[in-house]
Amino acid sequence: MYHIETLEMIPISLRLKKPFKTAHGTTKNRPLTLVKLMVSNSVTNEKTIGLGEIQSFSDFSYTLENQSVSREIVKTVIEPVIQTLNFATPQEFSEKLTRLTPFGSFAKAGVEMAVWDAIGKLSNRSLSQMIGGTKQSVPVGTVLDLTADISDIKNAIDKGYQRIKIKIDAKSVDKQNLIARLSDFPNQQFSLDANSSFNRQTAEMFRQLPENVAFIEQPFAENDFVNHAFFQKKTTHLLSLDESINSLDDIHTMIALHAAKAVTIKQAKIGGITAAIAAIQLASHAGIKPWIGGMLSSNLGRAVDLALASLSDITFAGDISESSRYFEHDITVDKFKITQGLMAVPTKNGLGVTLDDSFDVL
């Protein structure tokens, strides 16, 4: 059995190389909260530090849980109880955490990530091994923001990214220019991320998209499963839900309403690694294509995303850019690089990454 002895939260800030603009707003610095747990094995008396990160954002433009709310949930709801919990597996810990609080997905995910890391280290297994990953390397994609131009697309193609996501906003998108840019690269797979900025009328432009657009991500509002279902029935392109997916209940709703044919899986947003695996299995069983989305996370989160992308049910290349893509400095010694469109899945115990002590603390 495992037991958590201490919990520590450390707010950190990662500076982006350049501002990242989406329909939700512009990000210049990425706030995260590092979670450090001291976890012990009651049988062997071994102890280790498990690392996780809380990936909510600084404001409420993406979800109603920001960094301050996440830390408050950990401090007032999770931390007072966490040392009383004994568990044999990360999944059992996740179940107990869910019973403790039905809300606070980002908070729970950050703590659960640290538990997976610690148990992996104590049991000498990588995260990919623990969750049943089947691939040693996985196809990866990258994300271009609203300011991206033709040179950014060419650079991403030169890097070898197998899918390029382009952020769009209904208020500013130049339909003809966008279609022309996509058509200029017929052999490159693209996706478009609308970040809930469209309605039924403005979404009509999607009917003119070329075939190399694999899917359109979240055109309509977070709670608007009905319009997504209506539009998915009318279009030949796949829709993928993102903002709409905040729990396993949302996965069930999506499936029941046939709201999309693909789904963006973000473990931090849905409540953790255990919940993400369940969501992937539910979607895949229903004939919906699950893939791994990104959260502008550090290399801790990137390591988790790579492990999840190694599952056999994952379809499209995930939003898992190189370590050097966004930030001036990341928080780990390890660096993730793309090689011929693929990125290696970490094989060291736990998450498989080591902290670099020189990262910025808020």
N, C-alpha and C positions, 0 to 999 in steps of 0.2 A: 504493500500500500504506500501511497505517496501523500505527503503533507506539506503545506505551504507554511514556512516559518516567518518570512517577512515579505512585505510588498513596498516598493519604492517607485514613485513616479517622477520623471525628470522631463520638464518641458524643453524642447529643442526647436531650432529654427534652421531650415535649409534655404539658402538664397538661390533663386533660379538664375541661370545664365542670362535669360531675358524674360520679360513678363509673358505670362501665358494667358491668352484671352479666349474666353468661351461665352456662350449666351448667358451664363450665370454671373460673369464678371471677370476681372483681371487679377491674377495671382502673381505677386512679385517675390514673396517669401512664403515658404511652406512650413507652417507650424505643425509639429507632431509632439506626442508625448511618449517618451520611452518608458516602458514598464519593466522593472527588474524584480524577479521573484527569487527568493531562496527556497528551493524545494528539496525535501529529504525523502529518502527511501527508508521506511521503518524496518524493513527486513535486513538490509545491508548497512544501514546507518550512513550511507553515502549522501552527500549534499552537492548541489550545483546551483548556479545562477541560470535562470531562464529569462530570455529577452523577448519582449513584444513591443508593439507600437500602436498607439491610438491614432487612427487615421482620419478622424473628423476634421472639418475645416474651421477656420477662425470665425466665420459668420454663419448665418442660417440660409444662405442662398441655395445650397444644395440639399440639405436636410435640416430638420429641426433639432438636431444634436450637433453642437459645435464643440470645440476643444474644452471650453470652460464647463459646459454641461457634462461632457464625458468624464472629466476629472472629478467633478462633484459626485457623479454617480459612483465612481470607484471609491471615493473617499467616504461617502455617507451610507452607501448601500452594500458594496462588495467588500471593502476592506474590513469592516467590523465583524464580518462573519467568516471571512475566507480562511482564517487559521483554525476554524473548527471543522473544516471539511477534510475527510479522508477519501481517497479515490484510487482505483486501480489502473485507470486508463484516462487519457485526455477526454474521450467521449463521455465517460462517467462524470468527469469534472464539468463538462459543458452542460450536461443534463441538470446537475445540481445548480449551476449558475443560472440556467434558464428558469428553474423553479424559484430561485431567489428573486429575480427581477425579469419581468416580461419585456421591459423597455431597455434602452441604452445599448443598442447593437454595437456601436463603435467601442464603447467602454468594455463590454463583455469580450469582444473580439480581441482587444489589446491584451487583456489579462489571459484569455485562453491561449493566445499565440505563445505567450511566455511559458505556459504549462506544457504545450507541445514541445517547445524547445528544450525545456528542462528534462522531460521524460525521455526524449530522444537521446540526450546526452547521458542520462543515467542508464539507459538500456542499450546504448551503443547502436542506435539506428538513426538513419536520416529521416527527415519528414516524408520524403517521397516513399521510402520503404514502409513507414508506419501507415500511410494512407492507401497503399496499394498502387502506387504509380508504376507505369509500365515502360516509360521512355527515358532514355539517358539524356536526350536533348529534345527541345521542342521548338516548333516554328513560332516566330515572334513578329509583332507588328509595332508600329509607332504611331504617335498622334501629332497632327499638325493643327495649330490653333487658327483663330479667325484671321490672323494677319499673314498666314502662309501664302507664298506665291509659287510660281512654276519652278524656281530654283530650289525651294524647300522640297518639293516633290522629287525633283531629280536627285537631290542629295540623299533622300530616304531610299530611293531605288538603288542608287550606287552603293549604299550601305548593305543592301540585300534584304531589307524588311519585306516579309511575304505579304503583309497587308498594311495599307496606309489609311489611317482614319483621318478624315478632315472634319473639323468642327465647323458647323454652319449656324447661322442665326436668321430666322425668318425676316427680321427687320432689315438686314443688311446684305443678304445673299444676292449675288448677281447670277441669276439662273443660267443665262446663256454662257457666261464666262466659265461658270463651274462645269457645265456639261462639256464645253470645249476642252477644258483642262483634263477632265476624266477621259475623254475620247482620244486625247493625244497619246495616252499610254494604255492601249487596249490589252496588253499582256500583263498589266499590273492589277492586282486585286485591291479595291478600295472599299471603305465603308464611310458612311456619313453619320455624324453625331449631331442631332438637332437640339439636344438638351431642353426638350419640352417647349420649344419656341414657336411651334407651328399650330395651325388649326386646320379644319377640313378644307377650307378654301385655299390657303397658302400651300397646303400639302399636295395640291394637284401637280405641282412641278415635279414631284417624284416619279410620275408616270413616264416622264421623258428621259429618265436616266439611262445611261448605257449599261450593257450586261456585265461589265467588269465591276459594278458596285454590288458587293456581296450582300449587304444589308443596310438598312436605315435604322439608326438607333434613336429610340425615344422621341418621335416627332411631337407627341401630344403631352398634356399635363400628367403629372405623377399619378393622380387618382383616376385618370380617364381611361380605364380599361375598355370602355364601350367604343370610343372612337378608334382606339388601336385595333380592336376586333373588326370594326366596320371597314377600316382602311386595309387591314391585312387581307380580308376577303376579296377586296377589289383590285389589289395590286399583285403583280408577278414577283416583285421584290420582297425579300424577307424583312420583317420588322424585328428588332431586338429591344426588349424592355430593359431599362436601367434604373432610372429614378423611381419607377413603379415598384421595384423589387427591394423591399426592406425587411422581409421575413419569409419564412416558409409558407405562411398563409397566402402571401402575394403570389408565390409560385403556383399554389393550388388555384387561386383565382384566375391567373393567366391561362392555365391549362383548361379550366372549366369554360372560360369564355372564348377560347381560341384567339386570344388577344395578340399573339405574336408567334412566329415560327422559329425564333431564336431568343436567347436570353443572355444578358450580361451578368456574369457571376463575380461579385466583389465580396470577398470573405469578410472584410471589415464592416461592410454596410449591412450584411445579412445576419451578423451576429457571431462570426468566427469560422474557423476551419471546418468544424463538425457540421455546422449548418450549411456551409458551402458545398460540402460533399453530398449531403442529403438533397440539396437543391439540384445539383448536377444529375444525380440519379433519377430524381422525379422528372426533370425536364426530358432527359434522354429517353426514359421509359415511355413518355407521352409523345415522342417523335419530334420534340423541340430541340434545337441545336444549342447546347450550352458552350460558352467560351469565357475566358478569363479577362475581365476588364481591369483597368488600372486606376489608381487613386493618387497619383503623384506621390507615391510612397518612397521611403528610403530603401536601401538595399535589404533591410529586414523584411519589409513587405514584398519586395521583388523576389526574394528567396522563397517566400510562401507561395507567391503567384506561380513561380516556375514549378514548384512541387505539385500544385493543383493542376497546372497545365499538362503534367505528365500522366494524368489519369486517362484511361482509354476512351472515355465518353466525350472528351473535349474535341470540338470540331475546328473552328477557325483559329488562326494564329492570334495569340493574346496580345493585349496592350502592355507589352513588357519590353520597354526600350533598354538600350545599353545604360550602364551606370553613369556614363559621361553625358547622356543626352540632355538632362534638365538642370542638374545642380552644379554649382561651383565646387562643392565638396560634399561627399556623402558621409555616412556615419560608420561605415565598416572598412576594414582593411581590404576585404575582398572586392573585386571589380567584376561586373558581368559584361561580357562582350558578345557581339553577334558574329557568327561565322557561317557564311553561305546561307543566311536566312534562319539559322538555328542558334539557340542559346543552351548551354549545358545546364542541366538540373543539378543543384548542389548535392554532394554525396557525403559530406562530413556529417557527424552526428548532430541531431537537432535541426535547427534551421540551416546550419552549415555555414554560418558567417561569424566573423569576429569583429567586435567593436573597435573603432579607431577613437582613441581618447581625445583627439584634437577637434571633434565636432563642436559647433557653436551651441551654447546653452542660453536659453532666454533669460 
